[in-house]
Amino acid sequence: MPIRTTHVGSLPRTQETVDMIFARERGEAYDQAAFDAQMTAASSETVRRQVEAGIDIVSDGETSKISYATYVKDRYTGFSGDSPRNAPADLKLFPNFLKRLAADGGTPKYARPMCTGEVRSKGQDELKTDIANLKAAMAEHGAAEGFMNAASPGVISLFLQNDFYPTRDAYLAALSDAMRDEYRTIVDSGLYLQVDCPDLALSRHMLFADLTDAEFLKIAAGHVEALNAALTGIDPSRVRVHICWGNYEGPHVCDIPMDTVFSTFLSVNASQLLFETSNPRHAHEWQVFRDRASEIPEDKVLVPGVIDSTSNFVEHPEVVAERLGRFVQIVGADRVIASSDCGFGTFAGFGAVDPDIAYAKLATLAEGTKLANARA
């Protein structure tokens, strides 16, 4: 099987879409029918542009979500108030840069309520609407495969912190129970489930900076345990897991190495592994997969980021092909899928990459993948 193309999930939203999402976010009056129509149209256009760029495995771009993690506050009970903000440790080391980011609007602003009550699903209606929009767009534009993102228990606990359950483990267990139906609904629809797990890397320098790496790995193992419990009964071949160190342009000098979290990452019950390998802080870590190839189970598919998601450079196709070739050498072309480092619209209305350039980067991803396939 040749190398296929995909991306991490979120894509830039139009201003009209963003305005509607924030009207709902702020609790303003809005027309539900107009909102639904806008999300349907925007999802269709997002899929069209992916197909046009040459992406094989598409998503809805997370069109209707305020963000990849905090959307759960709208779909589950138990969240209210606001959570404390904590800047990543690397930005604290460079306070002038952090101040500049804040002053320039370089940090997204959105509600992060605390968990103040029992977490329970409000039902799957919004998710089913997202799924229907994506599948209709796929049929309209000729996309054969699609995926939908969902937050992991660990990343929810990172952004929507606990002020109700007696312990973090109890909170994670409750989140695991709550998310189980969401995961199952996505897989049962015929889409791939992508579970977003930046908590396995980002939270090291965001929430647990005072711990040792060994202590953090115990925390991360608990996150994986909660996630795997929620994935019980789901075929791992239908599951993608994404790890990252924070989708922001910054020094990233506090990022925990991939080599340190490698075993934890591979312990998720998911066949497809999405990870960063393009940005300057993690581009060298393809070597971890080479040096530890014997530890990679044969059912795992590597989905490296071969285009960056925080800069407006459009990678040359030869660079994409070169990056893919390294992983082909490790596991073979049939176990490699080309992707982006992270999403291009992690938070609604916020993104470092110009929307048209984001799709140009996806197009060069597809062009570079063709080169890699010709050489595999």
Disulfide bonds with the S-S distance in Angstrom:
none
